[in-house]
Amino acid sequence: MATPFPSKSQFAYAEVKRRILAEELIPGGPIGQERLASELGISTTPLREALKQLAGEGLVTLSSHRDAMVTELTAPEARDLLDLRRVLDPFAAELAAERRGEADLAAIASALDALHPVAAQATAESLHAHRAFHRAVYQASHNPSLIAILDGLWDRSDRYRLLGLRHRSSPREHVERVRAEHAAIADAVSSGDPVAARALMLEHVDRSLIGNVIAELAADGR
């Protein structure tokens, strides 16, 4: 099977992750490995490799019997992720303002421009664009350990963020506010103002949709 991916396991990883984010694979639901492998046109071996990688990102739960299920969305996990973001994202923005170079500023500006056309859509594409902007900011921190931690954190946060996008009460108002927040963060990093970059990022995280998601999941008993 010819694919644009270097290996069948990487193809399986990308496709299963897409299905999880699109909720084609339901949170808490089982993953029929033989059926899914057949749909993807691969054997179960690369699929299991992909599932192990997704388990490491918190998207899949594996049992000792090789059973697999899509990890549930829960209020406690969403709260934990938000707590971590409140600490790490502002710290990364602060370091970015202190350490950014010309290539970093170009990447941030490009990511900001790419974010605007899709910000109103509650899709995996809008999720990717939003994440690309934040990643451009924390890449500019030039702290490899912090970048690796944030990459893992965002892997686990994506489903909660997408759920929040789908259930926001006022899409137009939300989009305009988030656009202004992203532009302000980019300006603070570009101007080399670490205090402002930290404060603006913390405000951005505090006003994120994950807070609403926590309340919704808790109300549902999850």
Buried (B, 14 or more C-beta within 10 A) or exposed (E): EEBEBEEBBBBBBBBBBEBBBEBEBEBEEEBEBEEBBEEBEBEBEBBBBBBBBBBEBBBBBBEEEEEBBBBEBBBEBBBEBBEBBBEBBBBBBBBBBBBBEEEBBEBBBEBBEBBBEBBBBBBBEBBBBBBBBBBBBBBBBBBEEBBEBBBBBBBBBBBBBBBBBEEBEEEEEBBEEBBEBBBBBBBBBBEEBBEBBBBBBBBBBEEBBBBBBBEBBBEEEB
